């Protein structure tokens, strides 16, 4: 599960959606999760998604060429020094895509690409500390890296964030839990033949739901495509979908 402390350094603390149609995204996720959208003044159309008044995620327009950049959810790792993270990313063979840049009084943002090709961000909180609720229906609960090179990813994220990696299973069934101070707070799996050709390495965002099958049915009615139907694992029942603008996300109904 995601860390329940919004300002937890070294763990995923925020997710946001860059969408080719932010208004459509607001309608879709509002209906699916009961989110309200609050536009941030003077922020280029960026908005906060709130659940019960608490911030759970963000949404904004694609900043580059929409024909070259698909709609996508992004994962941000909390840090107290975004510039230091940028240096460690370079030293470990990653790429600094953007920043670090100050975002008004909210904090400092940076966007990176790991050596396997997956994009992720870092967020140094100031006025905005990240998500205000985790692990509840309609809130962030897990972040998972899908990569073509598990061992390279282990070396990279260990160097940048000091993460440990505990791998379970064997062969194509291996799954890695990213750990910080002995606590699992994100995951990783190898991209196998179950991924369509052309899908790049990426971080996938999981939102908690109380009923996976019901959520998937309602998402389909709202225009989503099901990439992986509801599947039961020891941790619960999950599904992977893409929203009406093509952004992939996952939902999970935990076993507990």
Backbone as numpy.savetxt, mean C-alpha at the origin, in Angstrom:
# Nx Ny Nz CAx CAy CAz Cx Cy Cz
-0.78 -8.10 10.55 -1.61 -6.91 10.55 -0.74 -5.66 10.55
-1.32 -4.57 10.09 -0.58 -3.30 10.06 -0.33 -2.80 11.47
0.70 -1.97 11.61 1.02 -1.39 12.91 -0.09 -0.44 13.33
-0.53 -0.51 14.58 -1.64 0.30 15.04 -1.20 1.68 15.52
0.08 1.94 15.54 0.58 3.25 15.94 0.87 4.06 14.70
0.14 5.17 14.52 0.22 5.90 13.26 1.64 6.38 12.95
2.40 6.76 13.97 3.73 7.31 13.73 4.82 6.28 13.89
4.51 5.00 13.68 5.50 3.94 13.87 6.59 4.04 12.81
7.78 4.40 13.22 8.89 4.56 12.30 9.33 3.20 11.77
9.55 3.13 10.45 10.02 1.89 9.83 8.93 0.93 9.43
7.65 1.34 9.57 6.54 0.47 9.19 5.61 1.24 8.24
4.77 0.53 7.48 3.80 1.23 6.63 2.81 2.03 7.47
2.74 3.34 7.24 1.84 4.18 8.03 0.79 4.89 7.18
0.92 4.80 5.85 -0.02 5.54 5.00 -0.09 4.88 3.64
-1.25 4.96 3.02 -1.43 4.54 1.64 -2.26 5.60 0.93
-1.96 5.81 -0.34 -2.83 6.67 -1.11 -2.95 6.17 -2.54
-3.97 6.67 -3.20 -4.31 6.26 -4.55 -4.09 7.40 -5.51
-3.25 7.19 -6.51 -3.17 8.11 -7.63 -4.08 7.57 -8.71
-5.13 8.32 -9.03 -6.18 7.81 -9.88 -6.36 8.65 -11.13
-6.68 7.99 -12.23 -6.99 8.70 -13.46 -8.35 9.38 -13.38
-9.16 9.00 -12.39 -10.47 9.61 -12.19 -10.76 9.66 -10.69
-10.20 10.64 -9.98 -10.38 10.70 -8.53 -11.85 10.75 -8.10
-12.69 11.43 -8.87 -14.10 11.51 -8.49 -14.76 10.13 -8.55
-14.44 9.35 -9.59 -14.97 7.99 -9.69 -14.44 7.14 -8.54
-13.17 7.34 -8.18 -12.59 6.58 -7.08 -13.29 6.92 -5.76
-13.59 8.19 -5.55 -14.28 8.60 -4.33 -15.65 7.93 -4.24
-16.35 7.87 -5.35 -17.67 7.22 -5.34 -17.54 5.72 -5.08
-16.56 5.09 -5.72 -16.41 3.64 -5.59 -16.05 3.25 -4.17
-14.99 3.85 -3.62 -14.55 3.46 -2.28 -15.49 3.97 -1.20
-16.16 5.08 -1.48 -17.16 5.56 -0.54 -18.28 4.57 -0.38
-18.73 4.02 -1.50 -19.80 3.02 -1.45 -19.31 1.70 -0.86
-18.09 1.31 -1.20 -17.58 0.01 -0.79 -17.22 -0.04 0.69
-16.53 0.99 1.18 -16.01 0.98 2.56 -16.69 1.98 3.49
-17.59 2.79 2.96 -18.21 3.81 3.79 -17.30 4.99 4.07
-16.37 5.25 3.13 -15.43 6.35 3.30 -16.05 7.68 2.87
-15.69 8.73 3.55 -15.99 10.09 3.13 -14.70 10.71 2.62
-14.80 11.58 1.61 -13.63 12.23 1.03 -13.60 13.70 1.44
-12.47 14.13 1.96 -12.26 15.52 2.37 -11.13 16.12 1.55
-11.46 17.06 0.68 -10.45 17.68 -0.18 -9.55 18.59 0.64
-8.24 18.47 0.41 -7.25 19.30 1.11 -7.08 20.61 0.34
-7.26 21.77 0.98 -7.11 23.04 0.27 -5.71 23.22 -0.31
-5.65 23.74 -1.51 -4.38 24.10 -2.15 -3.42 22.91 -2.26
-3.97 21.72 -2.50 -3.12 20.52 -2.59 -3.30 19.80 -3.92
-3.68 20.51 -4.95 -3.75 19.93 -6.29 -4.80 18.87 -6.47
-5.88 18.96 -5.71 -6.96 17.98 -5.82 -6.82 16.78 -4.91
-5.80 16.78 -4.04 -5.60 15.66 -3.12 -6.70 15.69 -2.06
-7.14 14.51 -1.65 -8.18 14.40 -0.63 -7.86 13.28 0.34
-8.35 13.42 1.56 -8.25 12.37 2.56 -9.53 11.54 2.54
-9.37 10.22 2.60 -10.50 9.35 2.86 -10.62 9.19 4.38
-11.85 9.36 4.88 -12.10 9.20 6.31 -13.15 8.11 6.53
-12.97 7.37 7.60 -13.93 6.35 8.03 -14.31 6.68 9.47
-15.57 7.03 9.68 -15.99 7.43 11.02 -15.25 8.65 11.51
-14.87 9.54 10.60 -14.16 10.75 10.96 -12.66 10.60 11.05
-12.13 9.38 10.98 -10.69 9.15 11.10 -10.07 8.91 9.72
-8.88 9.46 9.51 -8.20 9.30 8.22 -7.73 7.85 8.04
-8.05 7.31 6.85 -7.63 5.94 6.55 -6.73 5.86 5.32
-6.84 6.84 4.40 -6.07 6.78 3.16 -6.20 8.11 2.44
-5.50 8.23 1.31 -5.57 9.45 0.51 -5.87 9.13 -0.94
-6.28 10.13 -1.69 -6.55 9.97 -3.12 -6.26 11.29 -3.83
-5.70 11.18 -5.02 -5.41 12.37 -5.81 -5.24 12.01 -7.26
-5.15 13.02 -8.12 -4.97 12.76 -9.55 -3.55 12.27 -9.87
-3.42 11.55 -10.95 -2.10 11.14 -11.43 -1.33 12.40 -11.82
-0.12 12.53 -11.31 0.65 13.75 -11.52 1.38 13.76 -12.86
1.67 12.58 -13.40 2.36 12.51 -14.68 1.38 12.32 -15.82
1.86 11.72 -16.90 1.04 11.44 -18.07 0.17 10.22 -17.78
-1.17 10.37 -17.72 -2.04 9.22 -17.40 -1.90 8.06 -18.38
-1.48 8.36 -19.62 -1.31 7.28 -20.60 -0.07 6.45 -20.30
0.85 7.01 -19.52 2.08 6.31 -19.18 2.10 5.80 -17.74
1.18 6.30 -16.93 1.16 5.95 -15.51 -0.23 5.47 -15.12
-0.40 4.20 -14.85 -1.72 3.69 -14.50 -2.13 4.10 -13.09
-3.42 4.04 -12.82 -3.91 4.26 -11.47 -3.31 3.20 -10.55
-2.90 3.61 -9.35 -2.25 2.66 -8.45 -2.28 3.15 -7.02
-2.36 2.19 -6.09 -2.20 2.47 -4.67 -0.71 2.46 -4.33
-0.31 3.38 -3.44 1.09 3.47 -3.01 1.20 3.24 -1.51
2.27 2.58 -1.10 2.57 2.32 0.30 3.69 3.25 0.77
3.51 3.86 1.93 4.50 4.78 2.49 5.00 4.25 3.84
6.32 4.22 3.97 6.96 3.76 5.20 7.29 4.97 6.06
6.94 4.91 7.34 7.22 6.01 8.25 8.70 6.16 8.53
9.17 7.40 8.59 10.58 7.67 8.89 10.70 8.99 9.64
11.76 9.14 10.39 12.03 10.45 11.02 13.10 11.22 10.25
13.53 10.66 9.10 14.55 11.34 8.29 14.46 10.85 6.85
13.62 11.51 6.04 13.42 11.08 4.66 14.71 11.21 3.84
15.53 12.21 4.15 16.78 12.39 3.41 17.73 11.22 3.65
17.75 10.73 4.89 18.60 9.58 5.20 18.09 8.33 4.49
16.77 8.17 4.41 16.22 7.03 3.68 16.63 7.11 2.22
16.56 8.31 1.64 16.95 8.48 0.24 18.40 8.06 0.01
19.27 8.44 0.93 20.68 8.05 0.81 20.84 6.54 0.89
20.14 5.92 1.84 20.24 4.46 1.99 19.68 3.74 0.77
18.61 4.30 0.18 18.06 3.70 -1.04 19.09 3.71 -2.14
19.75 4.84 -2.35 20.79 4.92 -3.38 21.93 3.94 -3.10
22.37 3.93 -1.85 23.50 3.06 -1.48 23.16 1.58 -1.68
21.88 1.24 -1.54 21.46 -0.17 -1.63 21.06 -0.57 -3.05
21.20 0.36 -3.99 20.92 0.02 -5.38 19.53 0.38 -5.87
18.78 1.13 -5.05 17.46 1.58 -5.47 17.54 2.92 -6.19
16.38 3.44 -6.56 16.30 4.69 -7.30 15.42 5.69 -6.56
15.89 6.93 -6.45 15.08 8.01 -5.89 14.27 8.60 -7.04
12.97 8.42 -7.00 12.09 8.88 -8.07 11.65 10.32 -7.85
11.40 10.67 -6.58 10.92 12.01 -6.25 11.33 12.38 -4.83
11.72 13.64 -4.64 11.98 14.15 -3.31 13.36 13.80 -2.77
13.48 13.95 -1.44 12.44 14.31 -0.47 11.96 15.76 -0.65
10.63 15.93 -0.54 10.00 17.24 -0.67 9.08 17.49 0.51
9.11 18.71 0.99 8.18 19.08 2.06 6.80 19.31 1.46
5.78 18.83 2.15 4.40 18.99 1.73 3.72 19.93 2.73
3.82 21.22 2.44 3.26 22.24 3.33 3.67 21.94 4.78
2.70 21.94 5.69 3.00 21.65 7.09 2.72 20.20 7.45
2.42 19.37 6.43 2.01 17.99 6.70 3.19 17.08 7.00
4.30 17.25 6.26 5.44 16.37 6.44 6.32 16.39 5.21
7.19 15.39 5.09 8.12 15.29 3.96 7.91 13.96 3.26
7.81 14.02 1.94 7.54 12.83 1.14 8.72 12.52 0.23
8.92 11.25 -0.03 9.89 10.80 -1.03 9.34 9.52 -1.65
9.63 9.33 -2.93 9.17 8.14 -3.65 10.38 7.45 -4.25
10.41 6.13 -4.13 11.55 5.34 -4.56 11.13 4.15 -5.41
12.12 3.54 -6.04 11.93 2.26 -6.73 13.01 1.32 -6.25
12.59 0.15 -5.77 13.59 -0.80 -5.27 14.30 -1.47 -6.44
15.38 -2.21 -6.19 16.15 -2.79 -7.30 15.37 -3.80 -8.13
14.26 -4.31 -7.62 13.46 -5.27 -8.40 12.39 -4.58 -9.22
12.22 -3.25 -9.03 11.27 -2.50 -9.85 10.04 -2.00 -9.13
9.83 -2.37 -7.87 8.63 -1.96 -7.14 8.77 -0.55 -6.60
7.71 0.24 -6.76 7.68 1.60 -6.22 7.14 1.59 -4.80
7.67 2.48 -3.97 7.17 2.68 -2.61 7.56 4.07 -2.17
6.98 4.53 -1.08 7.28 5.86 -0.60 7.75 5.87 0.84
8.28 7.00 1.25 8.62 7.25 2.65 7.90 8.52 3.07
7.44 8.53 4.30 6.74 9.70 4.83 7.33 10.07 6.18
7.82 11.30 6.26 8.34 11.86 7.51 7.26 12.76 8.10
6.56 12.31 9.12 5.40 13.05 9.60 5.75 14.38 10.25
4.85 15.32 10.06 4.89 16.59 10.78 3.47 16.86 11.28
2.67 17.56 10.48 1.29 17.77 10.87 0.40 16.58 10.59
0.81 15.76 9.61 0.04 14.57 9.21 0.82 13.32 9.61
0.31 12.58 10.57 1.04 11.44 11.11 0.77 10.12 10.45
-0.07 10.10 9.40 -0.41 8.84 8.75 -1.83 8.44 9.06
-2.17 7.20 8.79 -3.52 6.70 9.05 -3.82 6.76 10.54
-5.08 7.03 10.85 -5.50 7.16 12.25 -6.19 5.93 12.77
-6.42 4.95 11.92 -7.04 3.69 12.35 -6.51 2.57 11.46
-6.26 1.42 12.06 -5.77 0.24 11.37 -6.58 -0.98 11.80
-6.57 -2.01 10.95 -7.06 -3.34 11.31 -8.53 -3.39 11.68
-9.30 -2.41 11.25 -10.74 -2.42 11.42 -11.39 -2.44 10.04
-12.61 -2.95 9.91 -13.25 -2.96 8.59 -13.20 -1.59 7.92
-12.69 -1.57 6.69 -12.55 -0.34 5.94 -11.27 0.40 6.20
-10.32 -0.22 6.89 -9.05 0.43 7.20 -7.88 -0.44 6.74
-6.72 0.19 6.61 -5.50 -0.52 6.22 -5.19 -1.61 7.24
-4.81 -2.79 6.72 -4.45 -3.88 7.63 -3.18 -4.62 7.24
-2.70 -4.49 5.98 -1.50 -5.23 5.57 -0.98 -4.62 4.28
0.33 -4.72 4.09 0.99 -4.29 2.86 1.92 -5.40 2.42
1.92 -5.71 1.12 2.63 -6.89 0.65 3.37 -6.60 -0.65
4.65 -6.95 -0.65 5.49 -6.79 -1.83 5.44 -8.05 -2.68
5.10 -7.88 -3.95 5.21 -8.96 -4.93 6.41 -8.64 -5.80
7.37 -9.55 -5.86 8.64 -9.25 -6.52 9.15 -10.43 -7.33
9.99 -10.13 -8.29 10.61 -11.17 -9.10 11.93 -11.66 -8.51
12.41 -11.01 -7.44 13.68 -11.40 -6.84 13.59 -11.21 -5.33
13.16 -12.24 -4.65 12.95 -12.18 -3.20 14.25 -11.89 -2.46
15.32 -12.54 -2.85 16.58 -12.38 -2.13 17.13 -10.96 -2.29
17.01 -10.40 -3.47 17.46 -9.02 -3.68 16.62 -8.06 -2.86
15.32 -8.32 -2.78 14.44 -7.47 -1.97 14.79 -7.57 -0.49
15.13 -8.76 -0.03 15.53 -8.92 1.37 16.75 -8.06 1.69
17.74 -8.12 0.81 18.96 -7.33 1.05 18.65 -5.84 1.04
17.83 -5.42 0.10 17.55 -3.99 -0.06 16.79 -3.43 1.15
15.66 -4.01 1.51 14.85 -3.44 2.58 15.50 -3.61 3.95
16.33 -4.64 4.09 17.10 -4.77 5.32 18.10 -3.62 5.45
18.74 -3.27 4.33 19.72 -2.18 4.36 19.07 -0.82 4.59
17.89 -0.62 4.00 17.25 0.69 4.07 16.51 0.90 5.39
15.74 -0.10 5.83 14.87 0.07 6.99 15.24 -0.81 8.19
16.25 -1.68 8.01 16.61 -2.58 9.10 15.61 -3.70 9.32
14.84 -4.05 8.29 13.84 -5.09 8.43 14.48 -6.48 8.48
13.93 -7.33 9.30 14.23 -8.74 9.24 13.25 -9.43 8.32
13.57 -10.63 7.89 12.70 -11.36 6.96 12.59 -12.81 7.42
11.37 -13.21 7.77 11.12 -14.59 8.18 10.31 -15.27 7.10
10.91 -16.27 6.45 10.28 -16.95 5.33 9.71 -18.29 5.76
8.47 -18.55 5.34 7.79 -19.81 5.64 7.52 -20.57 4.34
7.34 -21.88 4.44 6.98 -22.68 3.29 8.18 -23.01 2.42
7.89 -23.60 1.27 8.96 -24.00 0.36 8.47 -23.88 -1.08
9.42 -23.81 -1.99 9.09 -23.74 -3.41 8.21 -22.55 -3.73
7.16 -22.80 -4.53 6.26 -21.73 -4.95 5.35 -21.27 -3.81
5.37 -21.98 -2.69 4.48 -21.65 -1.57 5.18 -20.81 -0.50
6.38 -20.33 -0.80 7.10 -19.53 0.18 6.43 -18.17 0.39
6.43 -17.74 1.64 5.91 -16.41 1.97 6.83 -15.81 3.03
7.16 -14.55 2.86 8.06 -13.88 3.78 7.31 -12.82 4.57
7.54 -12.79 5.87 7.01 -11.74 6.72 8.14 -10.76 7.04
7.91 -9.48 6.70 8.86 -8.45 7.09 8.68 -8.16 8.57
9.78 -8.09 9.30 9.70 -7.89 10.74 10.57 -6.72 11.18
10.08 -6.02 12.18 10.83 -4.94 12.80 10.69 -5.09 14.30
11.83 -5.22 14.98 11.84 -5.45 16.43 11.01 -6.67 16.80
11.11 -7.71 15.95 10.45 -8.97 16.24 8.98 -9.00 15.91
8.44 -7.94 15.32 7.02 -7.86 15.03 6.80 -7.87 13.52
5.94 -8.78 13.04 5.61 -8.82 11.61 4.69 -7.67 11.27
5.04 -6.91 10.22 4.23 -5.73 9.89 4.02 -5.55 8.39
4.51 -6.48 7.57 4.27 -6.45 6.13 4.70 -7.81 5.58
4.44 -8.04 4.30 4.75 -9.34 3.73 5.42 -9.24 2.38
5.83 -10.39 1.85 6.46 -10.46 0.53 6.27 -11.84 -0.06
6.04 -11.88 -1.36 5.96 -13.15 -2.06 6.56 -13.01 -3.45
7.01 -14.13 -3.98 7.58 -14.14 -5.32 6.46 -14.12 -6.35
6.70 -13.44 -7.46 5.74 -13.40 -8.54 5.92 -14.64 -9.41
4.90 -15.49 -9.42 4.96 -16.73 -10.18 4.10 -16.67 -11.43
3.77 -17.84 -11.93 3.00 -17.94 -13.17 1.56 -17.48 -13.01
1.12 -17.29 -11.74 -0.24 -16.83 -11.51 -0.41 -15.35 -11.81
0.71 -14.63 -12.03 0.63 -13.22 -12.39 0.59 -13.07 -13.90
-0.31 -12.24 -14.42 -0.37 -12.03 -15.87 0.93 -11.46 -16.40
1.30 -11.77 -17.63 2.52 -11.21 -18.22 2.46 -9.68 -18.22
3.60 -9.08 -17.93 3.68 -7.63 -17.97 3.39 -6.94 -16.66
2.90 -7.68 -15.65 2.66 -7.06 -14.35 4.00 -6.86 -13.66
4.37 -5.64 -13.30 5.67 -5.39 -12.67 5.64 -5.68 -11.18
6.79 -5.81 -10.54 6.82 -5.90 -9.08 6.11 -4.71 -8.47
5.46 -4.93 -7.34 4.63 -3.87 -6.77 4.30 -4.16 -5.32
3.90 -3.11 -4.61 3.37 -3.24 -3.26 1.84 -3.24 -3.35
1.21 -4.21 -2.70 -0.24 -4.35 -2.71 -0.79 -3.94 -1.35
-1.88 -3.17 -1.37 -2.53 -2.68 -0.16 -3.73 -3.56 0.19
-3.79 -4.00 1.45 -4.92 -4.80 1.94 -5.77 -3.96 2.90
-7.08 -4.00 2.70 -8.02 -3.37 3.62 -8.83 -4.45 4.33
-9.05 -4.26 5.62 -9.83 -5.21 6.40 -11.31 -5.08 6.07
-12.00 -6.20 6.02 -13.45 -6.21 5.82 -14.06 -7.25 6.76
-15.35 -7.10 7.05 -16.02 -8.05 7.93 -16.56 -9.25 7.18
-16.77 -9.11 5.86 -17.27 -10.21 5.04 -16.67 -10.09 3.64
-15.74 -10.97 3.34 -15.00 -10.86 2.09 -15.91 -11.07 0.87
-16.71 -12.11 0.89 -17.54 -12.42 -0.28 -18.54 -11.30 -0.54
-19.15 -10.77 0.51 -20.09 -9.67 0.33 -19.39 -8.44 -0.24
-18.19 -8.16 0.27 -17.42 -7.01 -0.22 -17.10 -7.17 -1.69
-16.68 -8.36 -2.10 -16.34 -8.61 -3.50 -17.57 -8.45 -4.39
-18.70 -8.96 -3.95 -19.92 -8.83 -4.75 -20.32 -7.36 -4.92
-20.20 -6.58 -3.86 -20.54 -5.17 -3.95 -19.53 -4.41 -4.80
-18.26 -4.81 -4.71 -17.23 -4.18 -5.54 -17.50 -4.43 -7.02
-17.89 -5.65 -7.36 -18.22 -5.95 -8.75 -19.39 -5.12 -9.24
-20.37 -4.94 -8.39 -21.51 -4.11 -8.76 -21.09 -2.67 -8.98
-20.02 -2.25 -8.30 -19.51 -0.89 -8.45 -18.53 -0.72 -9.59
-18.27 -1.80 -10.35 -17.40 -1.70 -11.51 -16.02 -2.29 -11.34
-15.75 -2.95 -10.22 -14.43 -3.56 -10.00 -14.30 -4.86 -10.78
-13.06 -5.23 -11.06 -12.76 -6.53 -11.65 -12.07 -7.39 -10.60
-12.45 -8.65 -10.54 -11.86 -9.57 -9.56 -10.64 -10.24 -10.18
-9.47 -9.98 -9.61 -8.22 -10.57 -10.09 -7.94 -11.90 -9.42
-8.35 -12.03 -8.16 -8.28 -13.29 -7.43 -9.56 -13.41 -6.61
-10.35 -14.44 -6.85 -11.61 -14.57 -6.11 -11.35 -14.86 -4.64
-12.35 -14.72 -3.79 -12.16 -15.00 -2.37 -11.48 -16.35 -2.14
-10.38 -16.30 -1.41 -9.55 -17.48 -1.16 -9.27 -17.56 0.33
-9.44 -18.74 0.90 -9.24 -18.91 2.33 -7.85 -19.45 2.63
-7.15 -18.79 3.53 -5.84 -19.18 4.02 -5.92 -19.21 5.54
-4.90 -19.69 6.24 -4.99 -19.73 7.71 -5.32 -18.38 8.35
-4.86 -17.29 7.72 -5.08 -15.97 8.31 -6.49 -15.43 8.06
-7.21 -16.01 7.11 -8.56 -15.55 6.83 -8.91 -15.74 5.36
-9.88 -14.98 4.87 -10.31 -15.06 3.48 -10.02 -13.73 2.79
-9.31 -13.79 1.67 -8.91 -12.56 0.99 -9.27 -12.61 -0.48
-9.26 -11.45 -1.11 -9.49 -11.35 -2.54 -8.71 -10.16 -3.06
-8.26 -10.24 -4.32 -7.57 -9.14 -4.97 -8.44 -8.65 -6.12
-8.60 -7.32 -6.20 -9.45 -6.72 -7.23 -8.75 -5.52 -7.84
-9.33 -5.01 -8.92 -8.92 -3.71 -9.44 -10.16 -2.83 -9.47
-9.99 -1.57 -9.06 -11.13 -0.67 -9.02 -11.50 -0.21 -10.43
-12.57 0.56 -10.61 -13.00 0.93 -11.96 -11.97 1.69 -12.78
-10.95 2.27 -12.14 -9.90 2.97 -12.89 -8.66 2.09 -13.09
-8.70 0.85 -12.60 -7.61 -0.09 -12.83 -6.63 -0.28 -11.71
-6.82 0.40 -10.57 -5.88 0.28 -9.44 -6.16 -1.01 -8.67
-5.12 -1.82 -8.46 -5.25 -3.07 -7.74 -5.23 -2.84 -6.24
-6.05 -3.60 -5.51 -6.07 -3.57 -4.05 -6.60 -4.91 -3.58
-6.44 -5.17 -2.31 -6.91 -6.44 -1.75 -7.76 -6.17 -0.52
-8.64 -7.12 -0.22 -9.43 -7.08 1.01 -9.25 -8.41 1.72
-9.33 -8.38 3.05 -9.19 -9.61 3.82 -10.12 -9.59 5.02
-10.79 -10.72 5.19 -11.62 -11.00 6.36 -10.80 -11.92 7.25
-10.26 -11.41 8.35 -9.35 -12.20 9.15 -10.06 -13.32 9.87
-9.32 -14.39 10.09 -9.91 -15.56 10.74 -10.35 -15.28 12.16
-9.69 -14.30 12.81 -10.03 -14.00 14.20 -11.15 -12.99 14.30
